[in-house]
């Protein structure tokens, strides 16, 4: 049966998206942090369908709400009102600080960021949008211009139809100091790239200023930043850097956009939104993935003023955005996060696990860095700590395969796919974190033999 699936995949599904593993997993069922394949094996899911299943696969409460809504009303489109949309708008806006109170619902992170770009342009009357090197903001033709993770960057004749630029190169976050990126992981090593974090921050601010002074940012409309870069391999900025970047952007009339697609909804533990960990207040916040626990939904939240600027320029429409199913599910997700204290759990289990993974860095030469916050953790694999060159992809693949064989699913990130990404549903327990660290350690030992 598996061969039949492979055959269909090869013939009828586009080759642009590649699956993990030599023999991609054929998954049949999920329950909370567990996934089950076609052969009856079970896996602890520590990647949540790319940082998306926030409260657990088929969470009983969310599933019950979805089933009830399925029997009541699926779709109206934006030309009619329905109660789940207004309920959800009230609940979501209550989670954001003033003046971020106006919501537009979409279906995906890319769509949300597309809309945020339109808002920034309408509001500023400027054109240029900038993002960080290593950023991922989507794969739509518009957002691809902002996505700067090598493998997604398109080289098409005539470019990609959208302005974007590089900012400071945050690739493989060269900052070694624990205080420099707000991490509980202590490091004894001096960072080879920057003597201390304050210097790193200052250097990056200078680079950022240089970028703002170039022709690509002459007419600055907006600046996008992920509070922690996800696809780039859980890359964090030096403390204070983002705050200064926001200030510089605003001085030039630009709008600041926080892309919370991966970092929002309590995953980072200490705060509900990633921007709060940087002590900044964005003008626009975009969100997707964890918002719907796997159901396609996304949102853009902004100020009444910016919402009005766009409304003055154009009508904006989306057939499925804010549909009754998505809104009912969104409300159930928020309720579960609150009822089950999942943000606190992310903080507790996340910090516990980060410190345990950090010990592997001391034990294995090929574990170059362990970083992250809450339940968003990156483990960067290197040839050796001195050179910091990425471990060759085939070797990282082998460790990845071994984790799977031992019952643990983790993700990958970084330009060379050299960083393992850990982002389980927020309901995981400390014993499960122990299991994950043990499995990962066994995979590393196997690799060294
Ligand atoms: N922003 C970030 C930070 C993301 O990680 C992603 C998806 N990986 C997106 C935007 C795009 O979201 P979607 O795939 O739902 O379009």
Boltz pocket constraint, residues with backbone or C-beta under 6 A from the ligand:
constraints:
  - pocket:
      binder: B
      contacts: [[A, 50], [A, 107], [A, 108], [A, 109], [A, 110], [A, 111], [A, 113], [A, 136], [A, 137], [A, 138], [A, 139], [A, 226], [A, 230], [A, 231], [A, 259], [A, 260], [A, 261], [A, 262], [A, 288], [A, 289]]
      max_distance: 6.0
